[in-house]
Amino acid sequence: MRSAARIEGLGTTVFTEMSALAARTGAINLGQGFPDTDGPRAAIEAGVNALRDGENQYAPLPGVPALREAVLEHQMRCYGLEPEDLLITFGATEAIASALLGLCDPGDEVVVLEPYYDSYSACIHFAGAHKSPVTLRPPDFALDPDGLRAAVGPRARMLLLNSPHNPTGRVLRRSELDLLAAACTEHDLVCVTDEVYEHLVYDGEHIPIATLPGMAERTLTISSVGKSFSFTGWKIGWCSGPAQLVAAARAVKQFLTFAGGTPLQHAAAAALRLPGSELEALRADLRAKRDRLSAGLTTAGLEPLRSEGTYFINADVGRDATKYCRELPERCGVVAIPIGVFYDHAEVASTLVRFAFCKRHEVIDEAARRLATLAGA
Ligand SMILES: Cc1ncc(COP(=O)(O)O)c(C=O)c1O
């Protein structure tokens, strides 16, 4: 029970509370990051065909060959990467859990950018390891070189990275990645990098850390089909990198879920093989939605921060963000998340609220209209 309580304290409760509030009040839910439209039709058809064609039994543990090939092609086509091995997982979430459990020993330290995606804290805890945070501070959430230096202690075993970064919307620059890579090589850290928003960059570019000199041989790169292609419910992900690192994740995954989601693995393969113009169209649409919500937040009297990627934009609400978010559904019918829940040091971002913009244009407009009714209140 003690352990369960510690896990629950890691942010999930806010999502549960906010989703319940959204359901009870009928509020527009800009709390959780999932699109309200489907991704590309051709990928859905591929999934339907796979269901009809008898692809309904366990997948091989490493994943169905068609998807494995599609991931390898994707890494080569987009980044020139040739990973030694890869593993298909139940979303990036299972890849994260498998990597942490497979690569960390009890007492190890995991250097991780704070604020964190909520599963990181839980999985570090499951592994018996400890977080060593590098805190990203508003308004720009840039990497602090001194903070990085201070975070890499003698017990550091892993750098757990996320860029484009949830919840800040920051995309790490090459100079920041160079510093992180240098820390990894100097201190012999394994790098696990969560790149689920790799294709959702609206300003700047996504640079996989595995492409930096000396990093491919120590980096396990994680991604999934959910965010890039607007299929968050499919939960098909993967990790790729050196054979030894993939083997460690595979050894764990075998006993978490073994292997499944077979028809959706075929659908994900079809998604990855779509022409680049499909991804470009999805990205352009999300960029327009980001801009629309940002303008709406400004009109509503809030102060949006810059979001360079992901599904999220933060705004300064000029008061206690947790209280604000608890009251928001009743006051105006909108749900959002205080980003302090993703920090251990919540005071760093105590007035910041995260809004998801991966919603239809009319939903964004209606949310902005509702928020504007509070202006000056
Ligand atoms: C940073 C980050 N990593 C991983 C995930 C989960 O990915 P998946 O749905 O593929 O498990 C999310 C989803 O919100 C995320 O924001």
The ligand as an ORCA input file, in Angstrom:
! r2SCAN-3c Opt
* xyz 0 1
  C       6.405     12.298    -23.533
  C       5.486     11.142    -23.735
  N       5.999      9.906    -23.796
  C       5.204      8.839    -23.972
  C       3.838      8.968    -24.081
  C       2.991      7.746    -24.246
  O       3.088      7.255    -25.543
  P       2.203      6.016    -25.973
  O       0.784      6.460    -26.016
  O       2.761      5.622    -27.292
  O       2.397      4.960    -24.936
  C       3.260     10.235    -24.013
  C       1.801     10.393    -24.073
  O       1.232     11.362    -23.639
  C       4.107     11.351    -23.838
  O       3.596     12.582    -23.769
*
